[in-house]
Amino acid sequence: MSTAGRAVGFIGLGQMGFGMAANLLKAGHDVLAYDVAAEPLARFAARGGRAARHPKQIGAECPSVMVMVVNGAQVDAVLSGRDGLLDSMTGGTVMVCSTIALSELLAIAERARARGVTVIDCPVSGGVTGAAAGTLTLLCGGDAAAIEAQRPLLEAVSANVFHLGPLGAGLVGKVANNLTCTTRCSPAPLTAKCCAPWRAPSCEGSTRPPRSSGSRT
């Protein structure tokens, strides 16, 4: 499914999510966003975005939705909670950019599949600065055709998009990267100064910071 000319949903306008959503606007997309906090929604609307009342509204209007919230429980609530995406979304793709447990992702994807919705995992590296600058790295897992269909959106928020394998491969890759960076930096504290210069040969030389900042909903 092409993303051209269609509204894009974005849920989670925290420190990471706001920059990512703003970069979708800069790329010319019509973005309908939601956050539980009114202040970031107002700031986003001031930049030309649209504010949704709840995820259910996004599910009704947007065939492509990015989710950048704090944890697996919040991702689950966004999709399956009261006024969630799956109350109205009966097709399309949800891109989970949050770093959550693989078991949580698979359970969420199964519930989405029952509604005809495809889930792909796209955890990010690059921190708040990278989110604002559009220089994140996305490690993606899921159906190859689904990821390619969403590539214009993924590339709008990042400098590097890597498809690592089936659903969950992005999360596995993110955890492996964090563990590798931890090993390289130990016993010193994990800092961007220590880890940012490391380049992973398996990922075509893209820079990998130690971890991404979370985003609130």
C-alpha positions in Angstrom: 0.0 0.0 0.0 1.5 3.4 -1.0 1.6 6.1 1.6 1.3 8.9 -1.0 -1.6 11.3 -0.4 -2.7 9.6 2.7 -2.9 10.9 6.3 -0.2 9.5 8.6 -0.9 8.7 12.2 1.6 9.4 15.0 1.1 8.5 18.6 3.5 9.7 21.4 4.8 13.3 21.2 7.4 12.9 23.9 11.1 13.9 23.6 11.7 11.4 20.8 8.3 11.3 19.2 7.8 15.1 18.8 10.9 15.4 16.6 9.9 12.4 14.6 6.4 13.6 14.0 7.8 17.1 13.1 10.0 15.6 10.5 7.0 13.8 8.9 5.5 17.3 8.5 8.7 18.7 7.0 8.6 15.9 4.4 5.1 17.1 3.4 2.9 14.5 5.1 -0.5 15.2 6.6 0.1 14.0 10.1 -2.7 13.3 12.6 -1.1 12.9 16.1 -2.1 11.9 19.6 -0.6 12.3 23.0 -2.2 12.1 26.4 -0.7 15.5 27.3 -2.3 18.6 25.8 0.8 20.7 25.6 2.8 18.8 23.0 -0.4 18.3 20.9 -0.8 22.1 20.9 2.8 22.7 19.9 2.4 20.1 17.2 -0.7 21.8 15.9 1.1 25.1 15.9 3.6 23.6 13.5 0.9 22.5 11.0 0.0 19.1 12.3 -3.4 17.9 13.3 -4.4 16.8 16.8 -6.5 13.6 17.4 -8.9 13.2 20.3 -7.8 9.6 20.8 -6.0 6.8 18.9 -9.4 5.5 17.7 -9.7 8.6 15.5 -6.3 7.9 14.0 -7.2 4.3 13.3 -10.3 5.5 11.4 -8.4 8.0 9.3 -4.8 6.7 8.8 -3.7 3.5 7.1 -0.1 4.0 8.4 0.6 4.8 12.1 3.8 5.2 14.0 3.8 4.5 17.7 6.6 6.0 19.9 5.7 5.6 23.5 7.5 4.5 26.6 6.9 0.8 27.0 5.0 -2.3 25.9 2.1 -1.6 28.2 1.6 1.7 26.5 1.9 0.3 23.1 -0.8 -2.3 24.0 -3.1 0.4 25.4 -2.7 2.5 22.2 -3.8 -0.4 20.1 -6.2 -2.4 22.3 -7.2 -0.1 25.1 -10.3 2.1 25.4 -10.6 4.2 22.2 -7.6 2.3 20.8 -6.4 2.0 17.2 -8.0 -1.4 16.8 -11.4 -0.1 17.7 -11.5 1.5 14.2 -8.5 0.3 12.2 -9.3 -2.7 10.0 -6.3 -2.7 7.7 -3.0 -0.8 7.2 0.2 -0.9 9.1 1.3 0.0 12.6 5.0 0.8 13.0 6.1 0.2 16.6 9.2 2.4 17.1 9.3 1.9 20.9 11.8 -0.6 22.3 9.6 -3.2 24.0 9.9 -6.9 24.9 9.7 -9.4 22.0 6.9 -11.3 23.8 4.9 -8.1 24.1 5.4 -7.3 20.4 4.3 -10.7 19.2 1.1 -10.6 21.4 0.3 -7.1 20.1 0.9 -8.2 16.5 -1.3 -11.2 16.9 -4.2 -9.1 18.1 -3.7 -6.6 15.3 -3.5 -9.4 12.7 -7.0 -10.5 13.8 -8.2 -7.1 12.6 -6.3 -7.2 9.3 -3.6 -4.8 10.6 0.1 -5.5 10.0 2.6 -4.7 12.7 6.3 -4.0 12.0 8.9 -3.2 14.7 11.2 -0.3 14.1 13.2 0.5 17.3 15.3 3.6 16.9 18.8 4.7 17.8 20.1 8.3 17.7 18.6 10.0 20.8 16.6 13.2 21.1 19.1 15.1 18.9 18.8 12.5 16.1 15.0 12.5 16.4 14.9 16.3 15.9 17.4 16.3 13.1 15.9 13.3 11.3 19.2 11.3 11.5 17.9 8.3 13.5 18.7 4.7 12.6 15.8 2.4 12.4 16.2 -1.4 12.9 13.2 -3.0 11.3 11.6 -6.4 11.6 8.6 -7.7 9.7 7.2 -8.5 6.3 9.6 -7.1 3.6 6.8 -5.8 1.4 5.1 -4.1 4.4 8.4 -2.4 5.3 9.1 -1.3 1.7 5.6 0.2 1.5 6.3 2.3 4.6 9.8 3.3 3.6 8.9 6.9 2.6 7.6 7.5 6.1 10.5 5.6 7.8 13.1 7.6 5.7 11.3 10.9 6.6 12.3 10.4 10.2 15.7 8.8 9.8 19.0 8.7 8.0 19.3 4.9 7.9 16.6 2.2 7.6 17.7 -1.5 7.9 15.4 -4.5 7.4 17.0 -7.1 9.7 14.4 -9.9 9.2 11.0 -11.1 10.3 8.8 -9.5 12.9 10.9 -9.0 16.1 14.2 -8.9 14.3 14.5 -5.1 14.8 14.0 -5.5 18.6 16.5 -8.3 18.7 19.0 -6.2 16.8 18.5 -3.3 19.1 19.1 -5.3 22.2 22.2 -7.0 20.7 23.5 -3.6 19.7 23.0 -2.3 23.3 24.7 -5.3 24.8 27.7 -5.0 22.4 28.0 -1.3 23.3 27.8 -2.2 27.0 30.6 -4.7 26.7 32.8 -2.2 24.8 32.2 0.5 27.3 32.5 -1.5 30.5 33.5 -0.7 33.2 33.1 2.9 32.3 29.6 4.5 32.4 27.6 4.2 29.3 27.8 7.5 27.5 27.2 8.7 24.0 30.8 9.9 23.9 32.0 6.4 24.4 29.5 4.6 22.2 28.5 6.9 19.4 31.8 6.5 17.4 31.4 2.7 17.2 30.3 1.5 13.8 28.6 -1.9 13.5 30.1 -3.7 10.4 27.0 -5.8 10.1 24.9 -2.7 9.6 26.8 -1.1 6.8 28.7 1.3 9.0 25.8 3.2 10.5 26.5 4.9 13.8 24.8 3.2 16.9 24.4 5.3 20.1 24.1 3.2 23.3 20.3 3.7 23.7 17.4 5.9 22.7 15.6 8.2 25.0 12.0 7.2 25.7 8.9 9.0 24.6 5.9 9.7 26.8 2.3 9.5 25.7 
